[in-house]
Amino acid sequence: MTRPHRAPFAPLFAEFAHLSAFLTRPPADLSAAAILGWPAYKGGECLRCGAFTGVAFPRGCSGGCPSCTPPPPFTFARSLFAYEGQVREGIRAAKYGRRAVAVEALAVRLHGAVRDRWSDLFPFGFRPAVVPVPIHPLKYFLRGFNLPAFVGRALARRAGWAFAPLALRRGWDARPQAGSRLTDRRENVRDAFRVPAGVRTLSDVLILDDVYTSGATAAACAGALKTAGARHIVVLTVARTVL
């Protein structure tokens, strides 16, 4: 099946559209003190895909929720914050407003959750390679950075895990996910990611992203890594949209 032609500059237009929203908005507080005070999500979540369901799933339950049907190509996904309020404003300011963010504070919060609330999912001896989700090349040119890579590097250093920022590559023809309808997101990233030739096969992988919305990006990245030989893939994001 031939994929529809995609405008190569769609990410450019989307980037400027998001940037315009910050022209009259008061600056978000991205200091370490503010991030250390962001409220972690404490409601019920799907034990597999990590969806914020508001309903607690019993321990030992192997089933998923409607958000992970069909089953995703990763073992589990977890997110620390709900993508709303000060968390949403902070992430958007960092990504689109090019505001400096205390990534070490984000790494502290994520690593704390790994050692505490998610300790049963990250048993002693589990040492994954942290793979940040790559952004569209044009977006990288405009921003000059990739937020998941900054956070992933800080988390890997703090946890003593390997950091593999080049394990995934994103193609030029992928449409931006931000602003896309949920029903379109899976098609937007179909075949958008690949493992470059010559990259060492990673067995245990932690995919790191900033926001989990539909799960399409996480599934596409996990699928590419699994095809390349990865066996155990987990997904960790700073925040998650409450659907």
RABELUR-V973741 format. One record per backbone hydrogen bond with DSSP energy under -0.5 kcal/mol. NH is the residue of the N-H (numbers start at 1). CO is the residue of the C=O. Records with the same first field share a line. If there is no record, write none. Layout:
NH=CO  CO
//
This chain:
10=7
13=9
14=10
15=11
16=12
17=13
18=14
19=15
20=16
21=17  18
22=19
23=20
30=28
35=31
36=32
37=33  34
38=35
41=80
46=51
50=46
53=44  51
54=44
57=45
61=58
68=65
69=66
75=233
76=233
77=48
78=235
80=237
81=238
83=240
84=82
87=84
88=84
89=85
90=86
91=87
92=88
93=89
94=90
95=91
96=92
97=92  93
99=93
102=30
103=101
105=102
106=102
107=103
108=104
109=105
110=106
111=107
112=108
113=109
114=110
115=111
116=112
118=113
119=116
121=118
122=118
126=123
127=125
129=204
130=162
131=129  206
132=130
133=208
139=136
140=136
141=137
142=138
143=139
144=140
149=146
150=146
151=147
152=148
153=149
154=150
155=151
156=152
157=153
158=154
159=155
160=156
161=156
162=128
164=130
167=164
169=194
171=192
174=171
175=188
180=177
184=181
185=181  182
186=182
188=184
189=185
190=187
192=189
194=169
196=194
199=196
205=203  232
206=129
207=205  234
208=131
209=236
212=239
213=211
219=215
220=216
221=217
222=218
223=219
224=220
225=221
226=222
227=223
228=224
229=226
230=225
231=203
232=203
233=231
234=205
235=76
236=207
237=78
238=209
239=210
240=81
241=212
243=241
//
